[in-house]
């Protein structure tokens, strides 16, 4: 039996842990045409095709035979009438992470190895949110409602990508990029944010700064210090000044300079970030970096 930790991917919902429960029998999968239970599609690709036809988001349960909480979902949560009723707003599919090639590839692509994981996708295949723990029938309906609300927002942003107006396209790209950044889908986020930045000349300055900061943080994580520094300087150059975003830009600038081995420049940037907004989001990090990278160390 494999041990598994249970948590939720950061997407605006609180992280949680679940204790291990007892083993229960595994029921036979519910047929897609069975109106009395959740309608499960036969494969992830089939679920996406059906989602595009119907306009419904996908609810994908990632599971394995050895996972006791997956079995409990089958016997307790998925058979609850409230859950079944709400499930009709989704295209459902169960994905065995140790199953066929497609199932294993999807599990690997999203890193869903902590079981049970229940992930939700837009009809276009973009991750909406993921729950990485068991929920019973009293909790799970709220998760389904939250997934539907997120799906509605993402659908609106996805529609914006097809708009004739550049500003609307820029907004959709920026919002989707920020959404995927929060879900740690960094490469998808990078591509969207780069496109947003090319089109966002008419967007609010705070939004334009934020897009550059998120892109800079991705490039920093990818060890691309010079590109991260460029994005930080772009954010700082946008007028009018905005202390919250500018302090974060200075923090990013310092981190990029530190990555490239320019410690004195990094310390100057961190000190300026602290001066720009002494009590803001960046202040604690700036103080910690200055303390850690002080000459005494």
Backbone as CSV, one residue per row, in Angstrom:
resi,resn,N_x,N_y,N_z,CA_x,CA_y,CA_z,C_x,C_y,C_z
1,UNK,0.855,-1.192,0.000,0.000,0.000,0.000,0.887,1.236,0.000
2,UNK,0.614,2.172,-0.853,1.413,3.381,-0.915,0.819,4.452,-0.032
3,UNK,1.693,5.173,0.615,1.218,6.312,1.420,1.023,7.500,0.511
4,UNK,0.044,8.308,0.808,-0.204,9.497,-0.008,-0.562,10.662,0.880
5,UNK,-0.040,11.872,0.529,-0.443,13.089,1.215,-1.610,13.692,0.469
6,UNK,-2.404,14.447,1.189,-3.597,15.013,0.586,-3.585,16.515,0.787
7,UNK,-3.630,17.264,-0.317,-3.720,18.720,-0.231,-4.337,19.239,-1.502
8,UNK,-4.710,20.494,-1.487,-5.276,21.114,-2.675,-4.248,21.974,-3.363
9,UNK,-4.287,21.967,-4.721,-3.436,22.881,-5.461,-3.859,24.295,-5.138
10,UNK,-2.890,25.252,-4.916,-3.276,26.606,-4.564,-4.078,27.256,-5.669
11,UNK,-5.309,27.559,-5.426,-6.161,28.209,-6.415,-7.211,29.012,-5.694
12,UNK,-6.841,29.667,-4.601,-7.762,30.482,-3.859,-8.521,29.728,-2.804
13,UNK,-8.342,28.381,-2.708,-9.017,27.587,-1.701,-8.000,27.165,-0.648
14,UNK,-8.441,26.958,0.603,-7.518,26.646,1.701,-6.922,25.270,1.529
15,UNK,-5.618,25.115,1.875,-4.976,23.804,1.867,-5.504,22.979,3.025
16,UNK,-5.611,21.665,2.833,-6.172,20.820,3.889,-5.508,19.466,3.866
17,UNK,-5.563,18.765,5.004,-5.028,17.416,5.125,-6.142,16.478,5.511
18,UNK,-6.033,15.219,5.063,-7.022,14.211,5.432,-6.311,12.991,5.990
19,UNK,-6.859,12.381,7.055,-6.281,11.192,7.641,-6.727,9.957,6.878
20,UNK,-5.925,8.903,6.942,-6.213,7.677,6.216,-7.410,6.968,6.824
21,UNK,-8.270,6.404,5.956,-9.449,5.696,6.438,-9.386,4.222,6.127
22,UNK,-10.460,3.511,6.404,-10.491,2.068,6.225,-10.780,1.717,4.786
23,UNK,-10.375,0.503,4.386,-10.618,0.015,3.050,-12.075,-0.355,2.882
24,UNK,-12.604,-0.073,1.693,-13.972,-0.456,1.392,-14.001,-1.069,0.002
25,UNK,-15.051,-1.763,-0.334,-15.148,-2.446,-1.620,-15.268,-1.447,-2.756
26,UNK,-14.744,-1.798,-3.918,-14.794,-0.944,-5.097,-16.024,-1.303,-5.921
27,UNK,-16.926,-0.342,-6.179,-18.097,-0.656,-6.997,-17.743,-0.690,-8.473
28,UNK,-18.585,-1.304,-9.264,-18.390,-1.289,-10.717,-18.577,0.133,-11.222
29,UNK,-17.783,0.577,-12.241,-17.947,1.931,-12.779,-19.365,2.166,-13.260
30,UNK,-19.845,3.393,-13.092,-21.185,3.746,-13.538,-21.145,4.021,-15.032
31,UNK,-22.003,3.405,-15.777,-22.031,3.592,-17.221,-22.453,5.013,-17.562
32,UNK,-21.930,5.556,-18.671,-22.230,6.935,-19.053,-23.718,7.156,-19.272
33,UNK,-24.416,6.088,-19.698,-25.838,6.277,-19.982,-26.721,6.054,-18.761
34,UNK,-26.126,5.726,-17.606,-26.903,5.436,-16.404,-27.360,6.737,-15.767
35,UNK,-28.646,7.030,-15.853,-29.176,8.297,-15.362,-29.245,8.349,-13.844
36,UNK,-29.022,7.226,-13.158,-29.158,7.196,-11.706,-27.852,7.493,-10.984
37,UNK,-26.771,7.619,-11.691,-25.487,7.904,-11.076,-24.711,8.915,-11.897
38,UNK,-23.457,9.177,-11.487,-22.610,10.079,-12.264,-22.289,9.422,-13.601
39,UNK,-22.404,10.170,-14.668,-22.123,9.667,-16.011,-20.635,9.824,-16.299
40,UNK,-19.906,8.718,-16.279,-18.463,8.751,-16.509,-18.156,8.446,-17.966
41,UNK,-17.411,9.311,-18.621,-16.911,9.008,-19.959,-15.821,7.941,-19.866
42,UNK,-15.512,7.320,-21.002,-14.600,6.184,-20.993,-13.133,6.586,-20.952
43,UNK,-12.810,7.819,-21.363,-11.414,8.260,-21.382,-11.355,9.778,-21.234
44,UNK,-10.173,10.288,-20.884,-9.998,11.725,-20.732,-10.204,12.437,-22.060
45,UNK,-9.686,11.867,-23.146,-9.860,12.506,-24.455,-11.328,12.528,-24.858
46,UNK,-12.053,11.448,-24.555,-13.481,11.424,-24.860,-14.229,12.459,-24.032
47,UNK,-13.802,12.643,-22.782,-14.441,13.642,-21.921,-14.225,15.044,-22.471
48,UNK,-13.018,15.341,-22.954,-12.753,16.658,-23.524,-13.584,16.900,-24.788
49,UNK,-13.714,15.870,-25.615,-14.526,16.015,-26.822,-15.977,16.310,-26.464
50,UNK,-16.495,15.582,-25.484,-17.859,15.806,-25.057,-18.018,17.185,-24.426
51,UNK,-16.992,17.630,-23.684,-17.032,18.955,-23.061,-17.101,20.045,-24.119
52,UNK,-16.351,19.890,-25.198,-16.378,20.897,-26.261,-17.721,20.910,-26.970
53,UNK,-18.327,19.732,-27.120,-19.642,19.673,-27.749,-20.725,20.290,-26.871
54,UNK,-20.638,20.021,-25.568,-21.705,20.430,-24.645,-21.471,21.783,-23.994
55,UNK,-20.208,22.249,-23.988,-19.880,23.483,-23.284,-19.743,23.310,-21.783
56,UNK,-19.774,22.062,-21.303,-19.635,21.801,-19.870,-18.169,21.617,-19.500
57,UNK,-17.773,21.997,-18.281,-16.417,21.699,-17.820,-16.268,20.206,-17.510
58,UNK,-15.032,19.756,-17.428,-14.724,18.359,-17.134,-14.427,18.194,-15.641
59,UNK,-14.982,17.153,-15.041,-14.628,16.732,-13.681,-13.882,15.410,-13.808
60,UNK,-12.584,15.412,-13.496,-11.748,14.229,-13.669,-11.266,13.731,-12.312
61,UNK,-11.640,12.502,-11.990,-11.180,11.891,-10.750,-9.935,11.050,-11.014
62,UNK,-8.794,11.481,-10.496,-7.544,10.738,-10.658,-7.440,9.752,-9.502
63,UNK,-7.204,8.467,-9.815,-7.347,7.416,-8.830,-6.377,6.267,-9.122
64,UNK,-6.335,5.305,-8.210,-5.593,4.054,-8.403,-6.263,2.989,-7.544
65,UNK,-6.074,1.743,-7.924,-6.723,0.655,-7.194,-6.279,0.576,-5.734
66,UNK,-5.033,1.012,-5.451,-4.505,0.889,-4.097,-4.943,2.024,-3.174
67,UNK,-5.687,3.003,-3.694,-6.039,4.210,-2.938,-7.359,4.014,-2.189
68,UNK,-7.334,3.914,-0.852,-8.580,3.699,-0.102,-9.549,4.867,-0.191
69,UNK,-9.029,6.091,-0.245,-9.909,7.246,-0.317,-10.598,7.337,-1.666
70,UNK,-9.952,6.830,-2.713,-10.609,6.779,-4.022,-11.813,5.856,-3.957
71,UNK,-11.662,4.749,-3.290,-12.768,3.802,-3.131,-13.895,4.417,-2.314
72,UNK,-13.500,5.200,-1.310,-14.541,5.832,-0.491,-15.296,6.888,-1.287
73,UNK,-14.619,7.582,-2.177,-15.322,8.498,-3.070,-16.392,7.743,-3.871
74,UNK,-16.018,6.560,-4.392,-16.949,5.772,-5.185,-18.170,5.329,-4.385
75,UNK,-17.943,4.915,-3.136,-19.022,4.283,-2.371,-19.807,5.247,-1.499
76,UNK,-19.237,6.436,-1.238,-19.898,7.384,-0.342,-20.252,8.691,-1.054
77,UNK,-19.261,9.339,-1.643,-19.468,10.685,-2.199,-20.193,10.655,-3.534
78,UNK,-19.705,9.839,-4.464,-20.246,9.863,-5.817,-21.655,9.276,-5.927
79,UNK,-22.120,8.590,-4.887,-23.479,8.031,-4.936,-24.491,8.908,-4.217
80,UNK,-24.020,10.022,-3.632,-24.931,10.910,-2.920,-25.813,11.660,-3.929
81,UNK,-27.123,11.732,-3.690,-28.019,12.400,-4.652,-27.660,13.854,-4.929
82,UNK,-27.173,14.585,-3.911,-26.795,15.984,-4.125,-25.612,16.077,-5.083
83,UNK,-24.647,15.187,-4.907,-23.465,15.168,-5.770,-23.857,14.757,-7.187
84,UNK,-24.681,13.737,-7.297,-25.116,13.271,-8.621,-25.825,14.395,-9.372
85,UNK,-26.695,15.111,-8.684,-27.436,16.193,-9.334,-26.495,17.280,-9.833
86,UNK,-25.540,17.723,-8.995,-24.597,18.759,-9.409,-23.650,18.267,-10.498
87,UNK,-23.357,16.973,-10.494,-22.425,16.410,-11.484,-22.956,16.541,-12.902
88,UNK,-24.270,16.732,-13.053,-24.840,16.832,-14.383,-24.378,18.091,-15.110
89,UNK,-23.815,19.047,-14.376,-23.272,20.259,-15.000,-21.862,20.044,-15.538
90,UNK,-21.311,18.830,-15.340,-19.944,18.502,-15.763,-19.956,17.297,-16.701
91,UNK,-18.843,17.123,-17.388,-18.554,15.868,-18.069,-17.586,15.111,-17.164
92,UNK,-18.007,13.954,-16.681,-17.202,13.220,-15.712,-16.330,12.159,-16.362
93,UNK,-15.149,11.936,-15.754,-14.265,10.864,-16.204,-13.386,10.443,-15.035
94,UNK,-13.117,9.163,-14.938,-12.183,8.639,-13.937,-10.887,8.272,-14.643
95,UNK,-9.757,8.683,-14.079,-8.447,8.477,-14.696,-7.582,7.652,-13.750
96,UNK,-7.241,6.450,-14.167,-6.366,5.578,-13.389,-4.920,5.975,-13.679
97,UNK,-4.215,6.487,-12.665,-2.856,6.988,-12.905,-1.879,5.873,-13.255
98,UNK,-2.286,4.626,-13.058,-1.450,3.480,-13.433,-2.112,2.660,-14.541
99,UNK,-3.045,3.301,-15.257,-3.786,2.611,-16.300,-3.081,2.638,-17.633
100,UNK,-3.853,2.916,-18.689,-3.298,2.919,-20.031,-2.398,4.111,-20.301
101,UNK,-1.851,4.153,-21.508,-0.880,5.182,-21.862,-1.472,6.573,-21.723
102,UNK,-2.683,6.796,-22.243,-3.285,8.122,-22.151,-3.463,8.543,-20.701
103,UNK,-3.968,7.645,-19.864,-4.201,7.970,-18.459,-2.897,8.323,-17.759
104,UNK,-1.849,7.546,-18.025,-0.558,7.824,-17.390,0.039,9.131,-17.882
105,UNK,-0.133,9.425,-19.165,0.403,10.676,-19.714,-0.305,11.890,-19.117
106,UNK,-1.628,11.828,-18.991,-2.375,12.940,-18.407,-1.973,13.147,-16.951
107,UNK,-1.849,12.054,-16.209,-1.444,12.143,-14.801,-0.062,12.758,-14.670
108,UNK,0.861,12.354,-15.554,2.226,12.887,-15.516,2.243,14.361,-15.900
109,UNK,1.474,14.729,-16.930,1.436,16.117,-17.399,1.049,17.079,-16.281
110,UNK,0.099,16.689,-15.457,-0.389,17.578,-14.403,0.202,17.254,-13.033
111,UNK,1.030,16.242,-12.954,1.666,15.906,-11.690,0.698,15.392,-10.639
112,UNK,-0.387,14.755,-11.073,-1.399,14.286,-10.130,-1.019,12.889,-9.641
113,UNK,-0.170,12.849,-8.627,0.262,11.580,-8.035,-0.208,11.446,-6.591
114,UNK,-0.693,12.543,-5.997,-1.255,12.495,-4.655,-2.736,12.166,-4.781
115,UNK,-3.131,11.071,-4.192,-4.492,10.591,-4.397,-5.290,10.619,-3.103
116,UNK,-6.617,10.847,-3.247,-7.305,11.117,-4.506,-7.118,12.563,-4.940
117,UNK,-7.134,12.789,-6.242,-7.171,14.138,-6.804,-8.399,14.244,-7.703
118,UNK,-9.157,15.296,-7.509,-10.289,15.580,-8.389,-10.002,16.924,-9.040
119,UNK,-9.787,16.901,-10.351,-9.410,18.106,-11.078,-10.531,18.504,-12.034
120,UNK,-10.618,19.800,-12.270,-11.650,20.350,-13.143,-10.969,21.115,-14.272
121,UNK,-11.490,20.930,-15.482,-10.903,21.529,-16.682,-11.972,22.262,-17.475
122,UNK,-11.567,23.328,-18.160,-12.474,24.002,-19.081,-12.662,23.110,-20.307
123,UNK,-13.698,23.363,-21.119,-13.860,22.580,-22.352,-12.656,22.692,-23.286
124,UNK,-11.865,23.749,-23.116,-10.658,23.909,-23.934,-9.463,23.173,-23.339
125,UNK,-9.662,22.523,-22.201,-8.600,21.723,-21.596,-7.736,22.461,-20.605
126,UNK,-8.099,23.696,-20.219,-7.311,24.434,-19.234,-7.728,24.028,-17.821
127,UNK,-6.747,23.840,-16.974,-7.021,23.465,-15.602,-7.757,24.599,-14.892
128,UNK,-8.859,24.261,-14.228,-9.639,25.241,-13.471,-9.246,25.235,-12.005
129,UNK,-9.207,24.076,-11.394,-8.835,23.918,-9.999,-8.650,22.436,-9.731
130,UNK,-8.028,22.107,-8.617,-7.817,20.708,-8.272,-7.913,20.529,-6.767
131,UNK,-8.627,19.509,-6.367,-8.782,19.138,-4.966,-7.947,17.892,-4.726
132,UNK,-6.988,17.965,-3.808,-6.096,16.831,-3.569,-6.335,16.243,-2.191
133,UNK,-7.568,15.851,-1.950,-7.922,15.132,-0.731,-9.336,14.589,-0.886
134,UNK,-9.689,13.719,0.003,-11.055,13.200,-0.002,-12.017,14.246,0.550
135,UNK,-13.200,14.311,-0.044,-14.306,15.078,0.519,-15.551,14.209,0.525
136,UNK,-16.280,14.280,1.611,-17.530,13.556,1.715,-18.669,14.301,1.055
137,UNK,-19.856,13.723,1.058,-21.000,14.320,0.373,-21.492,15.623,0.979
138,UNK,-21.097,15.935,2.205,-21.488,17.225,2.780,-20.608,18.363,2.289
139,UNK,-19.335,18.072,2.006,-18.389,19.095,1.544,-18.353,19.221,0.022
140,UNK,-18.402,18.085,-0.659,-18.107,18.070,-2.092,-19.042,18.936,-2.937
141,UNK,-20.332,19.049,-2.596,-21.177,19.955,-3.399,-20.657,21.387,-3.447
142,UNK,-20.077,21.889,-2.350,-19.512,23.239,-2.365,-18.328,23.322,-3.331
143,UNK,-17.533,22.247,-3.395,-16.418,22.218,-4.336,-16.930,22.239,-5.768
144,UNK,-17.985,21.496,-6.040,-18.562,21.496,-7.388,-19.089,22.880,-7.760
145,UNK,-19.723,23.550,-6.818,-20.221,24.911,-7.097,-19.061,25.870,-7.353
146,UNK,-18.002,25.746,-6.556,-16.826,26.602,-6.763,-16.201,26.341,-8.127
147,UNK,-16.165,25.081,-8.546,-15.611,24.748,-9.860,-16.454,25.356,-10.974
148,UNK,-17.765,25.363,-10.802,-18.638,25.975,-11.813,-18.431,27.482,-11.887
149,UNK,-18.240,28.121,-10.732,-17.977,29.562,-10.729,-16.656,29.867,-11.418
150,UNK,-15.638,29.068,-11.123,-14.339,29.256,-11.777,-14.450,29.011,-13.271
151,UNK,-15.207,27.989,-13.651,-15.391,27.682,-15.071,-16.034,28.845,-15.804
152,UNK,-16.999,29.501,-15.158,-17.666,30.642,-15.796,-16.678,31.788,-16.019
153,UNK,-15.813,32.049,-15.031,-14.811,33.112,-15.195,-13.832,32.770,-16.318
154,UNK,-13.328,31.546,-16.298,-12.350,31.137,-17.305,-12.976,31.151,-18.696
155,UNK,-14.222,30.721,-18.800,-14.909,30.762,-20.099,-14.998,32.198,-20.618
156,UNK,-15.272,33.151,-19.723,-15.343,34.556,-20.128,-13.979,35.034,-20.634
157,UNK,-12.908,34.655,-19.943,-11.574,35.062,-20.378,-11.206,34.388,-21.689
158,UNK,-11.588,33.129,-21.839,-11.290,32.425,-23.087,-12.028,33.063,-24.261
159,UNK,-13.260,33.510,-24.041,-13.984,34.226,-25.103,-13.252,35.501,-25.483
160,UNK,-12.636,36.144,-24.483,-11.901,37.374,-24.751,-10.742,37.173,-25.710
161,UNK,-10.177,35.961,-25.752,-9.053,35.700,-26.649,-9.457,35.818,-28.113
162,UNK,-10.748,35.665,-28.398,-11.237,35.717,-29.770,-11.833,37.076,-30.134
163,UNK,-11.792,38.016,-29.189,-12.401,39.328,-29.436,-11.613,40.107,-30.486
164,UNK,-12.302,40.975,-31.208,-11.628,41.831,-32.200,-10.842,42.938,-31.514
165,UNK,-11.316,43.373,-30.358,-10.670,44.458,-29.624,-9.396,43.953,-28.935
166,UNK,-8.279,44.652,-29.168,-7.006,44.241,-28.573,-7.044,44.273,-27.054
167,UNK,-7.726,45.275,-26.502,-7.805,45.385,-25.058,-8.500,44.192,-24.433
168,UNK,-9.583,43.733,-25.066,-10.304,42.570,-24.563,-9.439,41.322,-24.660
169,UNK,-8.688,41.189,-25.744,-7.789,40.032,-25.877,-6.688,40.095,-24.826
170,UNK,-6.145,41.294,-24.613,-5.097,41.453,-23.609,-5.604,41.097,-22.222
171,UNK,-6.832,41.520,-21.911,-7.397,41.198,-20.597,-7.574,39.700,-20.437
172,UNK,-8.128,39.038,-21.456,-8.312,37.591,-21.376,-6.992,36.864,-21.196
173,UNK,-5.980,37.271,-21.958,-4.661,36.649,-21.847,-4.053,36.862,-20.460
174,UNK,-4.156,38.097,-19.953,-3.582,38.414,-18.643,-4.278,37.655,-17.526
175,UNK,-5.608,37.592,-17.597,-6.370,36.904,-16.548,-6.082,35.410,-16.561
176,UNK,-6.061,34.827,-17.749,-5.759,33.402,-17.841,-4.325,33.119,-17.395
177,UNK,-3.407,34.001,-17.774,-2.019,33.821,-17.356,-1.869,33.852,-15.851
178,UNK,-2.551,34.798,-15.198,-2.489,34.893,-13.739,-3.148,33.680,-13.087
179,UNK,-4.262,33.225,-13.660,-4.963,32.048,-13.140,-4.057,30.818,-13.173
180,UNK,-3.398,30.596,-14.301,-2.541,29.425,-14.431,-1.254,29.572,-13.616
181,UNK,-0.786,30.802,-13.420,0.356,31.029,-12.546,0.026,30.554,-11.134
182,UNK,-1.174,30.892,-10.647,-1.586,30.495,-9.307,-1.698,28.984,-9.162
183,UNK,-1.982,28.304,-10.271,-2.085,26.843,-10.251,-0.751,26.166,-10.553
184,UNK,0.313,26.970,-10.626,1.673,26.479,-10.880,1.826,25.843,-12.257
185,UNK,0.992,26.274,-13.191,1.142,25.865,-14.586,1.984,26.941,-15.268
186,UNK,3.253,26.977,-14.903,4.096,28.128,-15.210,4.383,28.293,-16.701
187,UNK,4.615,27.216,-17.425,4.930,27.376,-18.842,3.700,27.847,-19.626
188,UNK,2.527,27.313,-19.325,1.302,27.809,-19.948,1.092,29.278,-19.610
189,UNK,1.328,29.618,-18.350,1.174,30.997,-17.911,2.140,31.912,-18.653
190,UNK,3.388,31.498,-18.800,4.397,32.326,-19.478,3.960,32.692,-20.893
191,UNK,3.473,31.718,-21.633,3.082,31.974,-23.021,1.924,32.966,-23.102
192,UNK,0.964,32.815,-22.214,-0.184,33.724,-22.216,0.222,35.137,-21.805
193,UNK,1.050,35.247,-20.776,1.469,36.566,-20.306,2.315,37.290,-21.347
194,UNK,3.159,36.577,-22.054,3.945,37.204,-23.110,3.032,37.786,-24.191
195,UNK,1.991,37.048,-24.543,1.038,37.557,-25.535,0.271,38.748,-24.988
196,UNK,-0.099,38.688,-23.709,-0.838,39.804,-23.096,-0.015,41.082,-23.129
197,UNK,1.259,40.982,-22.813,2.126,42.149,-22.736,2.271,42.828,-24.098
198,UNK,2.239,42.035,-25.158,2.364,42.621,-26.507,1.129,43.434,-26.894
199,UNK,-0.002,43.190,-26.211,-1.265,43.829,-26.609,-1.828,44.806,-25.581
200,UNK,-1.161,44.961,-24.430,-1.838,45.609,-23.288,-1.603,47.110,-23.157
201,UNK,-1.210,47.771,-24.217,-0.887,49.198,-24.118,-2.049,50.022,-23.546
202,UNK,-3.267,49.647,-23.851,-4.407,50.424,-23.377,-5.011,49.926,-22.072
203,UNK,-4.423,48.917,-21.449,-4.971,48.350,-20.221,-4.547,49.186,-19.010
204,UNK,-5.253,49.049,-17.863,-4.853,49.784,-16.646,-3.404,49.488,-16.262
205,UNK,-2.728,50.506,-15.754,-1.305,50.388,-15.454,-1.037,49.288,-14.429
206,UNK,-1.856,49.199,-13.391,-1.629,48.173,-12.359,-1.671,46.778,-12.963
207,UNK,-2.605,46.553,-13.890,-2.698,45.247,-14.553,-1.462,44.986,-15.401
208,UNK,-0.991,46.020,-16.107,0.185,45.854,-16.961,1.431,45.554,-16.123
209,UNK,1.540,46.219,-14.982,2.668,45.935,-14.089,2.599,44.502,-13.574
210,UNK,1.403,44.075,-13.179,1.246,42.730,-12.628,1.618,41.658,-13.649
211,UNK,1.217,41.835,-14.901,1.573,40.855,-15.937,3.087,40.726,-16.061
212,UNK,3.787,41.849,-16.014,5.244,41.807,-16.134,5.892,41.197,-14.893
213,UNK,5.312,41.455,-13.730,5.848,40.866,-12.506,5.680,39.349,-12.501
214,UNK,4.514,38.874,-12.912,4.295,37.426,-12.948,5.241,36.767,-13.954
215,UNK,5.371,37.385,-15.122,6.281,36.831,-16.118,7.714,36.853,-15.602
216,UNK,8.094,37.933,-14.921,9.436,38.014,-14.355,9.693,36.935,-13.314
217,UNK,8.685,36.641,-12.496,8.846,35.593,-11.486,9.008,34.222,-12.133
218,UNK,8.282,33.995,-13.222,8.444,32.728,-13.939,9.851,32.619,-14.493
219,UNK,10.340,33.688,-15.111,11.686,33.652,-15.698,12.755,33.505,-14.618
220,UNK,12.511,34.086,-13.446,13.446,33.914,-12.343,13.489,32.452,-11.911
221,UNK,12.315,31.822,-11.802,12.254,30.404,-11.448,12.958,29.544,-12.487
222,UNK,12.954,30.003,-13.739,13.613,29.271,-14.813,15.101,29.621,-14.927
223,UNK,15.585,30.378,-13.937,17.001,30.775,-13.859,17.402,31.681,-15.021
224,UNK,16.457,32.480,-15.506,16.721,33.449,-16.568,16.781,34.838,-15.933
225,UNK,17.886,35.114,-15.241,18.008,36.338,-14.464,17.901,37.606,-15.291
226,UNK,18.531,37.639,-16.464,18.514,38.865,-17.270,17.105,39.166,-17.772
227,UNK,16.352,38.127,-18.133,14.987,38.352,-18.593,14.087,38.773,-17.434
228,UNK,14.282,38.176,-16.258,13.516,38.592,-15.077,13.796,40.050,-14.748
229,UNK,15.074,40.465,-14.844,15.429,41.859,-14.585,14.766,42.786,-15.605
230,UNK,14.732,42.366,-16.851,14.104,43.189,-17.892,12.621,43.408,-17.593
231,UNK,11.940,42.353,-17.169,10.513,42.490,-16.871,10.289,43.379,-15.653
232,UNK,11.161,43.282,-14.655,11.032,44.145,-13.482,11.214,45.604,-13.867
233,UNK,12.188,45.892,-14.719,12.426,47.276,-15.144,11.280,47.786,-16.020
234,UNK,10.697,46.919,-16.829,9.533,47.326,-17.622,8.387,47.738,-16.707
235,UNK,8.155,46.949,-15.650,7.078,47.280,-14.709,7.341,48.610,-14.026
236,UNK,8.583,48.845,-13.631,8.936,50.099,-12.950,8.808,51.307,-13.876
237,UNK,8.998,51.102,-15.160,8.969,52.216,-16.106,7.548,52.671,-16.434
238,UNK,6.560,51.845,-16.127,5.180,52.213,-16.458,4.686,53.304,-15.518
239,UNK,4.077,54.323,-16.074,3.557,55.449,-15.297,2.041,55.459,-15.336
240,UNK,1.399,55.907,-14.221,2.014,56.479,-13.017,2.568,55.397,-12.095
241,UNK,3.380,55.840,-11.140,3.939,54.916,-10.161,2.828,54.309,-9.320
242,UNK,3.046,53.078,-8.881,2.096,52.369,-8.027,2.909,51.658,-6.950
243,UNK,2.965,52.216,-5.731,3.850,51.651,-4.700,3.727,50.148,-4.485
244,UNK,2.533,49.553,-4.411,2.484,48.096,-4.175,3.176,47.292,-5.276
245,UNK,2.844,47.604,-6.540,3.463,46.880,-7.648,4.935,47.249,-7.808
246,UNK,5.276,48.534,-7.591,6.661,48.951,-7.762,7.574,48.320,-6.708
247,UNK,7.071,48.177,-5.484,7.875,47.513,-4.452,8.130,46.054,-4.827
248,UNK,7.118,45.388,-5.370,7.297,44.008,-5.811,8.263,43.933,-6.997
249,UNK,8.195,44.934,-7.876,9.119,44.964,-9.008,10.557,45.136,-8.536
250,UNK,10.764,45.980,-7.532,12.113,46.171,-6.984,12.603,44.910,-6.286
251,UNK,11.707,44.218,-5.629,12.071,42.947,-5.000,12.498,41.941,-6.059
252,UNK,11.716,41.854,-7.139,12.070,40.962,-8.243,13.399,41.373,-8.865
253,UNK,13.592,42.665,-9.045,14.842,43.165,-9.619,16.028,42.729,-8.761
254,UNK,15.894,42.879,-7.453,16.974,42.469,-6.566,17.244,40.978,-6.648
255,UNK,16.192,40.182,-6.720,16.381,38.735,-6.810,17.077,38.343,-8.109
256,UNK,16.719,39.035,-9.206,17.369,38.755,-10.483,18.848,39.152,-10.431
257,UNK,19.128,40.275,-9.814,20.529,40.710,-9.683,21.319,39.753,-8.799
258,UNK,20.690,39.260,-7.741,21.358,38.278,-6.880,21.662,37.000,-7.671
259,UNK,20.692,36.559,-8.490,20.893,35.355,-9.289,22.090,35.495,-10.207
260,UNK,22.309,36.707,-10.716,23.442,36.955,-11.616,24.724,37.309,-10.863
261,UNK,24.709,37.208,-9.529,25.914,37.431,-8.745,26.225,38.883,-8.440
262,UNK,25.261,39.793,-8.622,25.493,41.225,-8.366,24.858,41.584,-7.035
263,UNK,25.522,41.204,-5.961,24.932,41.302,-4.632,24.731,42.739,-4.182
264,UNK,25.671,43.624,-4.463,25.520,45.013,-4.018,24.328,45.679,-4.718
265,UNK,24.176,45.407,-6.011,23.023,45.949,-6.737,21.726,45.358,-6.185
266,UNK,21.779,44.075,-5.847,20.588,43.432,-5.294,20.191,44.063,-3.968
267,UNK,21.163,44.321,-3.106,20.872,44.931,-1.804,20.282,46.332,-1.985
268,UNK,20.779,47.069,-2.948,20.243,48.415,-3.203,18.787,48.330,-3.670
269,UNK,18.472,47.341,-4.502,17.096,47.180,-4.987,16.166,46.778,-3.855
270,UNK,16.605,45.863,-2.993,15.778,45.440,-1.863,15.530,46.592,-0.895
271,UNK,16.590,47.389,-0.657,16.441,48.537,0.242,15.449,49.544,-0.331
272,UNK,15.483,49.742,-1.642,14.556,50.669,-2.277,13.124,50.116,-2.236
273,UNK,12.981,48.796,-2.364,11.657,48.178,-2.244,11.075,48.437,-0.860
274,UNK,11.909,48.311,0.168,11.477,48.553,1.540,11.111,50.015,1.749
275,UNK,11.866,50.909,1.128,11.585,52.335,1.229,10.303,52.706,0.479
276,UNK,10.057,52.047,-0.648,8.891,52.357,-1.473,7.592,52.031,-0.763
277,UNK,7.563,50.905,-0.059,6.355,50.526,0.681,6.767,49.745,1.927
278,UNK,7.065,50.454,3.026,7.608,49.807,4.229,6.691,48.764,4.847
279,UNK,5.399,48.885,4.644,4.463,47.948,5.274,3.711,47.101,4.261
280,UNK,4.195,47.030,3.039,3.474,46.317,1.995,3.857,44.847,1.916
281,UNK,3.348,44.219,0.871,3.557,42.790,0.663,5.029,42.432,0.533
282,UNK,5.798,43.311,-0.102,7.205,43.010,-0.358,8.110,43.298,0.832
283,UNK,7.624,44.029,1.837,8.497,44.534,2.894,9.166,43.424,3.692
284,UNK,8.411,42.418,4.102,8.987,41.349,4.913,10.071,40.596,4.153
285,UNK,9.818,40.323,2.871,10.830,39.632,2.073,12.061,40.504,1.899
286,UNK,11.856,41.806,1.658,12.998,42.705,1.483,13.857,42.728,2.752
287,UNK,13.217,42.818,3.904,13.978,42.806,5.163,14.737,41.496,5.335
288,UNK,14.077,40.394,5.009,14.727,39.088,5.175,15.915,38.944,4.235
289,UNK,15.769,39.380,2.989,16.883,39.286,2.039,18.045,40.173,2.471
290,UNK,17.732,41.373,2.944,18.791,42.277,3.394,19.535,41.705,4.596
291,UNK,18.772,41.065,5.487,19.394,40.480,6.668,20.235,39.263,6.303
292,UNK,19.714,38.432,5.424,20.419,37.204,5.049,21.668,37.514,4.242
293,UNK,21.572,38.500,3.359,22.696,38.832,2.477,23.498,40.024,2.978
294,UNK,23.490,40.270,4.277,24.261,41.380,4.831,25.740,41.059,4.758
295,UNK,26.602,42.092,4.749,28.045,41.859,4.653,28.573,40.923,5.722
296,UNK,27.917,40.913,6.896,28.390,40.046,7.984,28.279,38.578,7.632
297,UNK,27.390,38.269,6.681,27.210,36.892,6.284,28.100,36.537,5.113
